Amino acid sequence: MKALLLLAVTCTGLFANGFIKNDEGEDWNWRGAVPRGRSLEIRGITGDIRAVTAESGEIQVTATFDGAEAPAAVELRVSEGPGGITICPIRKGLEACPDDPLTGPGVRVDFQVRVPEGVNLVARTVNGGIQADALESDIDASTVNGAVTLSTSQRPRLAP
């Protein structure tokens, strides 16, 4: 079932839209392509975001949930926007990524991201750190409670 769901998401074109949820309590995985110059946005609430350069031209995202009950309470949303794609955890039953972190799920979700050269990374979390190692793209990072460590050949930007 998990392989079929991943195949369905991967075959939707350049971007994947919709909800992806892992009912087995295992890590959640997503792969997809974003054209150079566009962005991958990871919008977390509680949890760390760690990014490295992708060896392939494909984005790879792994999310790890904290706690056995977490997959039953949270879904991960992958949505297309004009600048690229956004991935965020949402409370089960909601339709979109929350603008207000207080409406996000109360579950820790840690993200491991592989970003291809030329695809910009936007990393946002409230309670967690952000680490990007040797990226070959622009980075825009912000957190409220956590450390930020960035390494890129392009320009990093820390949001105020």
N, C-alpha and C positions, 0 to 999 in steps of 0.2 A: 504494500500500500504506500509506504513512504517513497519508494523508488518511482512509483507511478505518479504520485503527486509532484515530485521533483521534476520528472520528465514533462508533465503538463505545464508547469510553471516555466521551464526553460524553453519550451516550444512556442511561447506566446509572442515572440518577436524580439526586438531590441530591449524592450523593457518588460518586466513582469508586473502585473497588477493583481491585487487581491490579498486574501488572507491565507497564511500558511501556518498551520499549527501542528505540532508534533505531540500526538497523544500518548506516545510510549515513554515520555519522560527522558528521552535522549537529547543530545545536542540537535539543534535546528541548523540546517545547512541550506544555502542558496547560492546559485551561480548565475551570472548574466553578463551581458556586454553593455557598456555605455560608451558612446563615442568620445574621442579625445576632446578636451575642452569643456566637457560637461562634468557634472558632479555626482558623487555618491555621498548622500547624507545619512549618517547614523545618528538617530535621535534617541538617546537613552534617558532613563530617569535615575535609576539606581543600578550601578554597575560600571565596570571599566570598559574602555574601548582601546584595543591594541591593533595597530595597522602596520603592515609591511608591504614591500613591493611584490606584486604578482609576477611570477615567472612567465605566465601566459598572458594573453591580452584580455583575460576574463576576470571579472570581479568574483571573489569568493568570500562569503560571509558565513561564519559559524557563531551561533548564539548558544550560550550555556546558561541554563536556568538554575537558580539556587533553590533547592527543596523539591521534594517529590510531588507536592501539590501544585507547583508552579505552572506546568503545562495545562492544567485544567482551568487555571484562572487567567491566563494570558495568551494572547495571540500575537503574532508578528505580522505587521502590515508592510507590504512592499508596494509602493505607489509611484507612478510616473508624474513628473512635473515638467515645466518648461526647461529647467536647467539640468535635469537628470532624474535620478531616482532617490527616494527616501525610504529607509527601513526604520521602523520603530516598534516597540512593544506597546500594546494597548490592552485595556481590560476587555475580557471576553464580552462580546455583544456590541462594542462600540464600532463606529464606522470609519473613523479617521484618526490619524496621529494627533494627540492632544497638543494644543498650544500652551495650555497651562499644565505644568508638571504635577500639580496637585490632583489632576484628574487621571494621571497615568496609573499603571498597575503598581501595586505595592510589593512587587517581586523583583529580586535582583536578577538582572540579565547582563552577562558579560559578553562582549563582542570581540571576535578575532576576525580581522579583515585583511584581505589581500587586494591591493589596489594597483591596476596597471599604470604604466607610465602615461602621463598626460591626462589622466582622469583625476579631477580635483576631489579632495576629501573634506567634507564638512562633518566634524565630530562634535556632538553636543551631549553632555550628561549633566546631571545635577549633583548626585552623590557618587562620585567615582573619578578615577584618573583617566588620562588620555596619554597614550604613548604611540608615537609614529616613528618607525625606524627606516631610514634610507629610502624614503619615498621620492619619486621622480615626478612630483606634481605639486600644485599649490595645496596648502592645508589651512583650514579655518577651524579653530578649536576653541571650545569654551566648556568650563565646568564651574560649579559653585564650591563644592567641597571635594577637592582632589588635586593631585599634582598633574602638570602637563609637561611632557618631554617630547620635543619634536626634532626630527632630523630629516631634511629634505634638500634636494638640489634646487628647488624653486623657492617661493616666498611663503613662509609661515605667517599666519595672522592669528593672534589671540584676541578673542572678542572681549570687550570690556565687561 
